[in-house]
Amino acid sequence: MNTENQLAIEPRGDASILTILQATLSAGVTSDNADALGKILDVYERMEAKKAERAFVADSIALQLEIPKVKATRSIPDKHGNVRSTFAPFEEIDSQLRPLALKHWFTYTFSEGEPQQGRICKVCVVQHREGHLRRNSYSTRIGQVPPGCSESHADGSAHSYAKRGALCDAFNIVVTLMD
């Protein structure tokens, strides 16, 4: 006997969501079981999302055990030619991270974040093979144009800084000073 929101076939206690879906679809989708079918699909999607999230976390832990500290190898001079600060260029961080990330089933891409006056925001999107993804945004001010440089140089510098920041934050990468 079918009443609205009941399944056409009553599942046994050990039935999986897929078994219930298959049984319902085999019986035919009717107005009596269409709502129930939608609810089953919602539950199935949430279960799959949780499974993907657990796989993301497990592989993220394994990746964290292998990520090396990255050395800051490029220097930024002050106006007197002395080293003002050092940093790790994106290419160096990427060359150390990418093989490990791929080994643990992660990819990463970048996009622009929400526009803000005088700032650049980059978003690092980390995706796992199971489909779960995380977004990490990092914004920085667009600095003053150094002597002899164009405004595009300042924009590019801020873009690169934000991209490095988003990537390092997303994977908990530590940048250390050179020895």
N, C-alpha and C positions, 0 to 999 in steps of 0.2 A: 504494500500500500504506500503510495507516494503522496506526500503533502508538500506544499511549497517549501523550498530551501532544504529538502531532504535529497539524499543521493538516490539515484535509480537502483543502485546495488549497495546494500549495507556492507561496509568493509569489515573484515575480521580485525582483531586487535593488533596483529602483527603486520598489517598491510602498510606498505610505504606510500608516500604521497604520490609517487609515479604510478603505483598499482591502482590507487584510488582514481587517479586521473584517467588511466586507461580503461578501467571498468566503467566509469561514468561516460566517457566518450563512446565506448562500445555499445552502451545502452542507448546512446543518442542523446543529444542535448535538447532538452525540452524546457518550456517555461518553468516547469516544476523544479528542475535542477540547475538552471543557468546561474542563479545567484550563488548556489553552493559551489558550483564549478569555479566561479570567479574567486570565491573565498579560498578554495583549495589552491588555485594558482597563486594567489597572494601569499599564502603560507609557504608554498614551494619556493617562490622567489626570495622570500625572507630567509628561508633555510639555506638556500644556495649562496646568498649574500654573506651570511654568517660563516659558512664553510670557507668561502673565498677570503674573508677577513682573517679567519684563524690561520689559513695557509700563508697569508701575507705576513702575519705576525711571526709565525714559526720561521719562515725563511728570512725575515728581517733580523731576527736574533742570530741566526747562523751567519748572515752577512756581517753584522756588527762585530762578531768575533774575529773577522778577517780584515776589516778596514784598517789600513795603516794610518798613522799620523802623516800629514802632508807637510813638507817643508816649504817655508816661504823663501823662494829663491830669487824673486825680482825685487829690486830696490827702487825706491822713489827718492830722488835727490831733493834737498832743500835749495833755496836760491843761492847758496854758497857752494853747491856741489857735494855737500856731505849727505850721507844716507839719512833721510828723514824717517822712512819706514820701509818695511818689506812686505811682500804679499806673495801668495801662491797663485799663478795665473790659471785661468779656467782650463786651459789645455792640459796643464800638469795634473790638476785635480781629476779631470775627466779621464786621462790616460791611466790613472791608478784605480779609479772607481769603476769605470765601465766594465772591464773584464770580470770583476768580482760581482757586480750587480747582475750581469747576464748569467753568470754561473749560478746565482741564486734566484733566477727567473724574474728579475726586475728590469724594466726599461724606464727611461725618464726623458721628458720633453719639457719645453718651456713655452710659456705664453705671456702676454702682457696682462698685468693686473689692472685694476680700476685706475683711470687717470686721476692724478692729483696735481694741483698747482705746484710747480717747482720740484716735482719728484718723479722718479721712474720706479715702477713696480714690476717685478718679474715673478712669475708663478712657476715653480717646479712641480710637474705632475709626475708622480712615481706610480707606475702601474705594475701589477704582478700578473703572472700568466693565468692565474685563476680569475682575473677580472677585477679584483679589488684595486682601488686606487686612492691615493692621498694627494692633496694639493698643499703646497707650502709656498706662501708668498713672502717676499722680501722687498721692501721699498727703501730707497735712498734719495737723498737730495741731489739735485743736479748742481754740481759745484761751480765755482767761478772758473772762467776761462783762463788757463795759465798763459803767460806771455808767449806769443808766437803761435798760439793754437786758435782754432776756430771754435765756435759754439758747438759744432758737430763733435769735436774732440771731447768736450765736456759731457755732451749727451752720451757718447760712446763709452766714456769712462764710467759714468753712472750706470749705464746699461750693463756693462761687464761686472761692475761691483755688485749690483743687485742680483745678477744671474749666479755669481759665485756664492753670494750669501744665501740665496734660496736653495742651491744645491747642497751646500755644507750643512745648512739647518735640516734639510729633508733627510739626510743620511747621517747626521751627527758626526760630521768630519771635523777633526781638530787640525788646525794649521799651526805649526810650531815655527819658531825662529830657526834660522840656519845655525849649524854647529860651528 
